[in-house]
Amino acid sequence: MIGTITHETRSQCLTNDVLFDILSHERRRFALYCLERYQTPMALADLADEVARLEYDAATLPQIPGEDVKEIYLDLYHSHIPKMEDASLIKYSQEEDMVSLRYEFSDLNLGEFM
């Protein structure tokens, strides 16, 4: 089911325990899916918009209350982005407000986990 996920430097491998912990929360799965789908990097605000669309199963962003999108942005910023960055899955530049993947997830079909 889960093979080895390779780090961008190819010198590290992500352990299944870390991967399972990260994938245990739907919002993190959605964020990783979006980063892979849109070929990172992405602005955190754009990532929050896309995660909100997935969570609400909405075709367009205006279908989602603005306050809910803001809540998702803040939750990503304060909780999920730091957790994924601590696990070295992503890289976040606060100065540029950009998020990018550090691992190649092509072998892991993230759509199956949503």
Stockholm file with secondary structure:
# STOCKHOLM 1.0

chainA/1-114         MIGTITHETRSQCLTNDVLFDILSHERRRFALYCLERYQTPMALADLADEVARLEYDAATLPQIPGEDVKEIYLDLYHSHIPKMEDASLIKYSQEEDMVSLRYEFSDLNLGEFM
#=GR chainA/1-114 SS CCCCEEETTSSCEECHHHHHHHHTSHHHHHHHHHHHHTTSCEEHHHHHHHHHHHHHTCSSGGGSCHHHHHHHHHHIIIIIHHHHHHTTSEEEETTTTEEEESEECTTSCGGGGC
#=GC SS_cons         CCCCEEETTSSCEECHHHHHHHHTSHHHHHHHHHHHHTTSCEEHHHHHHHHHHHHHTCSSGGGSCHHHHHHHHHHIIIIIHHHHHHTTSEEEETTTTEEEESEECTTSCGGGGC
//
